[in-house]
């Protein structure tokens, strides 16, 4: 379900976006040291950056927030980032300010530049993107049709994926990034099933997967329970996904009561409204998983989430 031709936008070369825009040219990757143990060591981030809203003024305005977001990313140095809600100019601003990263994504309204992106940044020197195995699909009955929405959601919802080759090990893995509907539960449940189906259909079934995003669902939501392989009643049927993923945050913080990520500009973690998640294939060693909630002033109405995961050598064995 790949929308080809214009999936990767050369955002840095676009003229007339915001002031921090600068042009950049594709450069050759630097050599990276090889890992003798073959372990795939990934630092992942999911970050809803809050769309550029004209009603957001003062410290909430994008021009005031973007430097803080860039600073946070530079401090954390994630290998891969799934961003949600970024409009074209915002994605351009981030990409032009993060020269170590490449970007992949399209606008959800037209499959080009219109609408929010669920885009993926990845470190250029560390990874090579498999251009034949990357794409965007719409969370609808017509996943290859840009802008389609058939499950009760009023706005289009998408998921993007890339297959990346780790230059330090030669191993490949898949990163999916999504942003689910905030109102319609049926849409969320059907999105879970479609994403699971796409993961099960990936070309290299022996390679691990990470799924990140703003799911607009807490851990107990049936759609999230489905993605983590727990039996649930989903869209009227009792189902279980046999290749369910692991919630990275839950590994280290199962008993944490204050786990809020959607804070509505209040800047606190009180409560359990954790809707931003990082899920990974079984067999991963989750070294750490955190909610980044210390930044002041607030750079978004969501806290980003991070995880460091290790995949030892060996194949992922999907259940047929």
C-alpha positions in Angstrom: 0.0 0.0 0.0 2.7 2.4 -1.0 2.0 5.9 -2.4 5.0 6.3 -4.7 6.7 9.2 -6.5 6.6 11.9 -3.9 6.8 10.2 -0.6 10.0 11.9 0.5 9.7 15.6 0.2 12.8 17.7 -0.2 11.4 20.1 2.4 14.7 22.0 3.0 14.7 23.2 -0.6 11.1 24.6 -0.5 11.0 28.4 -0.7 8.6 30.6 1.2 8.0 28.6 4.4 9.0 29.9 7.8 12.0 32.0 8.8 14.2 29.2 10.2 14.1 27.4 6.8 17.3 26.8 5.0 18.2 24.8 1.9 20.3 21.7 2.2 21.8 19.2 -0.2 21.9 15.4 0.1 25.3 14.4 1.4 27.1 11.1 1.6 26.7 9.2 4.8 29.7 9.1 7.1 31.3 5.8 8.0 30.0 4.3 11.3 31.8 1.7 13.4 30.6 -1.9 13.0 29.2 -3.7 16.0 30.9 -7.1 16.4 28.0 -8.5 18.4 25.3 -7.6 15.7 23.0 -6.1 18.3 20.5 -3.6 16.9 20.5 -0.8 19.5 17.8 1.8 18.8 16.9 5.0 20.6 13.3 5.8 19.6 11.1 8.9 20.1 7.4 9.6 19.5 6.5 13.3 19.5 3.2 15.0 18.8 4.6 18.5 18.1 1.2 20.3 18.0 0.1 21.7 14.7 0.7 25.3 13.9 -2.5 26.9 15.1 -3.0 30.6 14.5 -4.9 30.8 17.9 -1.7 29.6 19.7 -0.1 32.8 20.8 2.8 33.8 22.9 4.9 30.9 24.1 2.5 28.5 22.4 3.1 29.9 19.0 5.1 27.6 16.7 7.8 30.2 16.1 8.4 30.3 19.9 8.2 26.5 20.4 10.4 25.2 17.5 13.7 26.1 19.1 12.8 24.2 22.2 11.7 21.1 20.3 15.0 21.1 18.3 17.0 21.6 21.5 15.2 18.6 23.1 15.8 16.4 20.1 19.5 17.4 20.1 19.8 16.6 23.8 18.1 13.2 23.5 19.8 12.3 20.1 17.2 9.6 19.2 18.1 7.4 16.2 14.5 7.7 14.9 11.6 10.0 15.6 7.9 9.6 14.7 6.3 13.1 14.7 2.6 13.7 14.6 0.6 16.8 13.7 3.4 18.5 11.9 2.2 20.6 9.0 4.4 21.0 5.9 6.2 24.2 7.1 6.7 22.7 10.6 8.3 19.5 9.1 10.5 21.8 7.0 11.5 23.8 10.0 12.5 20.7 11.9 14.3 19.1 9.1 16.3 22.2 8.2 17.3 22.5 11.9 18.3 18.9 12.3 21.0 18.3 9.7 21.9 14.9 11.0 18.5 13.6 10.1 16.6 12.6 7.0 12.8 12.9 6.7 10.0 10.7 5.2 6.4 11.6 5.1 3.4 13.2 3.3 0.4 15.4 4.2 -2.6 13.3 5.1 -5.1 15.4 3.1 -3.6 14.9 -0.4 -0.6 12.6 -0.1 1.7 15.5 -0.9 1.9 18.6 1.3 -1.6 19.4 2.5 -2.6 18.5 6.0 -0.8 17.1 9.0 2.1 14.7 8.6 2.8 11.5 10.5 6.4 11.7 9.5 9.6 9.9 10.3 13.0 11.4 11.0 16.1 9.1 11.1 19.8 9.7 11.5 21.3 9.9 8.1 24.8 8.5 9.0 23.4 5.6 10.9 20.6 4.3 8.6 19.9 3.8 4.9 16.2 3.8 3.9 14.9 1.0 1.7 13.2 3.1 -0.9 11.3 0.0 -2.2 9.9 -0.7 1.2 8.5 2.5 2.6 5.2 4.2 2.3 2.0 5.8 3.7 -1.4 4.3 4.0 -4.7 5.8 5.0 -6.6 4.4 7.9 -9.8 3.6 5.9 -11.4 1.0 3.7 -9.3 2.6 0.9 -5.8 2.7 2.3 -4.1 3.7 -0.9 -6.4 6.6 -1.6 -5.0 9.9 -0.2 -7.5 11.7 2.1 -9.8 8.8 2.4 -11.9 8.3 5.6 -14.6 5.7 5.9 -14.7 4.6 9.6 -16.6 7.6 11.1 -13.6 9.9 11.6 -14.2 13.4 10.3 -10.6 13.9 9.2 -8.1 11.6 7.4 -5.9 9.5 9.5 -2.7 7.8 8.3 0.2 5.6 9.2 3.7 5.8 7.6 6.4 3.2 7.6 10.0 2.9 6.6 12.4 -0.1 6.4 15.8 1.1 7.6 19.2 -0.7 7.2 21.4 -0.1 10.2 24.9 0.7 8.8 26.6 -0.5 12.0 25.2 -4.0 11.8 23.8 -4.4 8.3 20.5 -5.4 9.8 17.1 -4.1 8.7 14.1 -3.2 10.8 10.7 -1.5 10.3 9.5 1.7 11.9 5.7 2.5 11.7 4.3 5.9 12.9 0.6 6.8 13.2 -1.9 9.2 14.6 -5.3 7.8 15.4 -8.6 9.6 15.6 -9.4 11.5 18.8 -13.2 11.0 18.8 -14.3 7.8 17.1 -13.6 4.5 18.8 -14.6 2.3 15.9 -12.0 4.2 13.8 -9.3 3.4 16.4 -10.2 -0.2 16.5 -10.2 -0.6 12.8 -6.9 1.3 12.6 -5.4 -1.2 15.0 -6.4 -4.1 12.8 -5.2 -2.5 9.6 -1.8 -1.6 11.1 -1.4 -5.1 12.5 -2.3 -6.5 9.0 0.3 -4.3 7.4 3.0 -5.3 9.9 2.2 -9.0 9.2 2.5 -8.3 5.4 5.9 -6.7 5.6 8.4 -8.1 3.1 11.0 -9.1 5.6 9.1 -11.0 8.3 12.3 -12.0 10.1 13.1 -8.3 10.9 11.9 -6.5 14.0 9.3 -3.8 14.2 8.7 -0.6 16.2 5.3 1.1 16.1 5.2 4.6 17.6 2.6 7.3 17.6 -0.2 9.3 19.1 -2.9 6.7 19.4 -5.5 8.9 21.3 -5.9 5.7 23.4 -4.7 4.7 26.8 -3.3 1.3 27.5 -6.6 -0.2 28.5 -8.4 0.8 25.3 -9.4 -2.3 23.3 -7.5 -1.0 20.3 -4.3 -0.8 22.3 -5.0 -4.2 23.9 -5.3 -5.6 20.4 -1.9 -4.3 19.3 -0.2 -5.8 22.4 -1.7 -9.2 21.7 -4.3 -9.3 24.5 -7.7 -10.9 23.8 -10.3 -8.1 23.3 -13.6 -7.5 21.8 -12.8 -5.5 18.7 -15.4 -4.1 16.3 -17.9 -6.5 17.5 -15.7 -9.6 17.5 -13.5 -11.4 20.0 -10.0 -11.3 18.6 -6.3 -11.6 19.4 -3.4 -10.6 17.3 -0.9 -13.4 17.4 2.1 -11.2 16.6 1.2 -8.6 19.2 3.9 -6.1 20.2 5.3 -5.1 23.6 4.6 -1.7 25.3 8.1 -0.4 26.1 6.9 2.0 28.8 5.0 -0.7 30.7 8.2 -2.8 31.0 9.8 -0.3 33.4 6.8 1.7 34.7 3.9 -0.8 35.1 2.9 0.6 38.5 3.4 4.3 37.6 0.2 6.2 38.4 1.1 9.5 36.9 1.8 8.7 33.3 0.0 11.5 31.4 1.4 12.5 28.0 -1.5 14.6 26.7 -1.4 17.5 29.2 -3.3 20.2 27.3 -0.6 22.8 28.0 -0.8 22.3 31.7 2.7 20.7 31.8 2.1 18.0 34.4 2.0 14.2 34.4 -0.8 13.8 36.9 -3.2 11.1 35.8 -3.2 8.2 33.4 -3.9 9.9 30.1 -1.0 8.3 28.3 -1.9 8.3 24.6 1.6 8.4 23.1 3.2 5.0 22.9 6.2 3.0 21.7 5.5 -0.6 20.9 8.2 -3.1 19.8 8.5 -6.7 18.6 8.7 -9.5 21.2 12.3 -10.4 21.9 13.5 -6.8 22.4 15.3 -5.9 25.5 13.9 -2.5 26.7 16.8 -0.7 28.3 14.8 2.4 29.2 11.5 4.1 28.5 10.6 7.6 29.6 8.1 10.5 29.3 10.0 13.7 28.8 8.1 16.1 31.0 10.8 18.5 32.3 10.9 21.1 29.5 9.8 24.6 30.4 8.2 26.5 28.8 6.1 23.8 27.2 7.0 23.0 23.6 3.8 21.1 22.8 0.6 20.0 24.4 1.9 16.5 24.5 5.0 15.2 26.2 7.2 13.2 23.9 8.0 9.6 24.9 11.3 7.7 24.4 12.7 4.2 24.6 16.0 2.5 24.1 15.5 -1.0 22.8 18.0 -3.7 21.8 17.4 -6.5 19.3 19.9 -9.3 19.6 21.0 -11.2 16.5 18.4 -13.7 15.5 15.1 -13.6 13.6 11.7 -12.5 14.6 9.5 -15.6 14.2 6.0 -14.5 13.3 3.0 -16.7 14.0 1.3 -17.8 10.8 
